[in-house]
Amino acid sequence: MNNLTMVTGFLLMGFSNTSELQVLYAMLFLMMYLVVLMMNLLIFTLISFDEYLNSPMYFFLKSLSFLDLCFISTTLPKSITNFLCHSRSIPFMGCILQYFLVIFFAESELSILTIMSYDRYGAICQPLHYEVIMTRGTCVKMATVSWLSGGLLGALYSGSTFTLPFCGSKEINQFFCDVPSLLRLSCSDIHIGVDVTLSIGITFGILCFTSIAISYGHIFSTVLKIPATEDQSKTFSTCMPHLIVLIVFITTGVILYLKPRQESYSVLHLLLSIFYTVVPPTLNPVMYSLRNNDIKTSLMKLIYIVIYHLFSSCVC
């Protein structure tokens, strides 16, 4: 109970001590957050209400959009508020909740991206069996498992980290509560629970990355056998951006969580954190959805309906 009695909150040190720069960072984060918010809400709305977007691929795209929205909402709003209010504090329970949600949504998103790669493998490499394999019930079960796995890992990380004693500095050299920063504040040099959970998380990440690599390997192999070069270029132009976003998401997360705990704070760590928590939710809507012709068609229909109703109301 030492950590509960001795520490009632933490200080998120963020990027700068200068008031002007804090306001600048707040504006940048706010613009980024609003863009991500609008893009993901738009995609979620289009897929939810367009009856033609009811395939497994769009079901998982809708799940990814919701996860992106939740993921970025876990970190940026608190940072923006702190920057504008020139405050750095976060309550102990607030830090626990943020810590849990970051792990929860990050792992769930990685699971959904893995499932999406398998979905594309089934659609391209096994088209005759695709509808039998990817039924509505199967998709719901896969999405549920991804959420449960993220919640389980988040609970394990939170439980193993916040049972450690925190009796030193309260300053977290980060703009959100994350694993490496909190471990540096612990009085204990023994982190068996965290190390075991970290091993589970790394194993999970390796399995997901291996599954994604195998799926895309089969996809590329199948596409290269297609004689039409237009179909090949279309598939490669779709898959390669997906892989780039995945590599950025996974590699930055691995670097952050595996770097030595004694290593001193640097601006590079903050930049890696942005690539890990902010960049994927920003790029996913563009890479996975807004470049999709069906999504574009659905968007045009929505715009037409809105304009039609506005014109009708004005005439009346």
N, C-alpha and C positions, 0 to 999 in steps of 0.2 A: 504493500500500500504506500510505499515511499513516494512513488511518482504522483499519486493522487493527492497527497498532503503537501508536498513540497512544490509542485508545479501546478498552477491554475490556468496557465496559458502560455503561448509562444509569441515570438515576434518574427513576422515574415519580412526579411530584410530587402527582398526584391532586387531592383536594378541600380537605384541611385539614391543618394541622400539629398540631392538638390531638388527643391520644390518645383522649379520650372520643368526639369526633366521628368519628374513624377507625373506632372500634368500631361506632358507630351506622351509618355508611355500609356497613360490612361486613355488618351484619345486614340492612339494606335490600337490598343487592345479593344476599345469600344467599337471602333469601325470594323475590326476583324470579327468581333463577336456578332455584330449585327449582320454582317455579310453571311457568316456561317448559319446564323439563326434563320435568316430569310431563305437561303438556298435549301437547307434541310427541311424546313417547314413546307416549302413549295414542293419538294420531291415527295415528302410524306403525304401531302394533300393530293397531289396528282395521282399517285399510285392507289391511294385509298378510294378515290371517287371515280376513277376511270375504269370501267368494266373490262376494257381491252388489256389492261395491265394487271392481269390476274395470274400470270405464270409464276413458277417457283423463283425465277430470277428476280422478278420485281418484288416478290414477297421478301426476299432477303435484302434487296436494295432498300426497301422501306424500313426493315429492321436496322440496317446499317445507318440510315439517316437518323433514326431515333437515337441510336447509340452515340452517334457523332454529336448530336444536339445535347445529350446528357453529359457526355465526356467533357466537352468544352465548357459547359455550364458549371461544372464542378470546380474549375480553377479560375477562369477569367473574371466572372462577376465579383468575387471576393477581392481579387487583385485590383480591379478597376475602382472599387469602393475604397480600398486602402490608399491607392494613389491619390484620388480626389480629396479624400478626407485627411490626407497626410498622417495616416495612421498605419501601424504595422501589426497590430495585435490580432490574434485569433484565439478564441477560448480553447481550453483543453479538449472538451467534448467536440467542439467544431473542428479541431484538427483531426481527431479520431474519425469523424464522419467524412471529412474531405479525403483523408488517407484511404479509408475503406472504399469510397466511391471511385477514386482514381484507379485503384487496382481492379475493382469490379468492372468498370466500363472498359478499361484497356484490355483485360483478358477476354471479356465478352466480345469485344470488337475483333480481336485476333481470331476467336473461334468462328465468328460470322464470316470473316474474310476467308478462312479455311474452308468453310462449308460452301461459300460462293465459288471457290475454285473447283471444288468437287462437282458442283452443279454445272459449271461450264464444261467440265470434263465429260459428264454424262450427256449433255446436250450435243456436244461436237463429236465425241468418240463413240458413244453408244446411243445414237438417236432413236433406234428402233425400240430400245428398252427404257428410254428416258421417262416417258409418261408413267410407266409401271413402277419405276424406282422412286421418282420424285413426286409422290402423291401429296395432297394437301396435308394429310395427317403426318406424313414423314417430315415435311418441312416444318410443321409446328413443333414436332418433337425435337428436331435438330436445333431450332431456335431456342427452345426451352432449355436444352442441355447446355447451350452456349451461355445463357444467363446464369444457370445454376453453377456452372464451373467458375464463372467470374465471381459470383457471390461467395462461393466456398473459398477460393483463393484470397479474396479480399478479407474475409473473416479470419483466415489463418494468419495473414500478414498483420492485421490489426491486433489480434489477440496476442501474437508473439512479440510484437514491438511495444505495445503500450502496457505490457506487464513488466517491462524493464524499468529500473529506477532512473528518473531524470532529476538530477540535483545540481547540474552545472549551469551553463549558459542557456538562456531561453531563445537565443537568436538563431533562426533557421535561415541559412544563406540560400534562399530559394523563394519563388513567388507562390508556392503552395507547399503543403506538408507532404514530403516524400520520404521514402525509406532511407536512402543514404544520409540525408541531412539529419534525420531524427536519431539515427544510430550514432552519429558523432556527438550528440548531446547526452547520450546515456552514460551513467556512471559505471556501468558494468562492461567489462571486456569480454564477457561470455554471452554470445548470442546464439545459442544452440537452436532455439525455436525459430528464430529468423533465418538462420542458415539452412535449416531443414526445409522451411517454406520456400526460401529462395531456390533451393535445389529442385523442389517440385515445380516452381514457376519456370525455371530454365528448361527442365525436361519437357514441360508442356509446350513451351515456345519452340523447342527443337522439333517436337512431333508435328506441330502445326506448320512450321516452315518446311519440313520434309514432305508433308502431305501436299502442301501448295506446290513445291518444286516438282514432285512426281506428277501431279495433275497437269500443270502447265507443260511439263516435258511431253506427256502423252498428247496434249492439245497441239503443240508445235509439230510433233511428229506426224500427227494426222493431217494437219493443215498443209504441211509441205507436200503431201501426196495429192493434194487437190490441184488439178491442172490449171484452173482459172487463177491467174495472178491477182485479179481484183479481190477475190475472196481471201487470198493469202494476206494481201496488204491490209485488208479491213480487219482481219483477225489479229494480225500482229500490232496494228495501230491501237487496237482495243486492249490487248493483253499486256503489252510492254509498259504503258503508264500504270497499270494495276501493280505490276511487279515493282516498279520504281517506288510507288507509295508504300508498298509492303516492306521493301528493303529499308527505306528511311525510318519507318515506324519501328521495325524490329531491331535494327542495328543501333539506333540512338537509345532505345530502351535498354538493350544489353550493355552498352557502354556505361550508361548511368548506374546500372545496378551492380555491375561487376568491377567498377573502378575501386581501387584501394580506399578503405574507409579513412585512413590517415591522410589521404591526399588533401591538400589545402583547396579552399574554395577558389574558383576562377570564373571569369565571364563565360568561358567555353561551356561550363556546366549548365549555366543558365540558357545558353543558346541551344544546347542539346535537349534541354527540358522543353523548350518551345517546339523543337522539331518533333518531340515525342508526344506532347499533349495538344498542341495547337495546329501544327501543319497538317497531320492526317485528316482531322475533321474538316479542314478547309479545302483540301484537295480531293477528298473522296467524292463529294457531290459532283465536282467537275469531271473527274476521271471516270467514275462509274455510271453517272446518270445524265448529266447535262450534255454529254457528247452522244447520247443515245438518240437515234432517230424517233423511236416510239415516244420517248419522254418529250422530245421537241414537238412532235405532233400533238400530244396531249396538252402541252403548254399553250400551243397556238389555239387549240379548241377552247381552253379556259379563257384566254385573252379575248377571243371572239365572243364568248358568252357574256363576259363582263362588259365589253363594249356595247353589245346588243342591249343588255338590260339598262345600262346607263343612258343609251340613246332613247330607249323606249320610255324611260322615266322622264327624260327631258321633254319629249314630245307631248306626253300626257300633261 
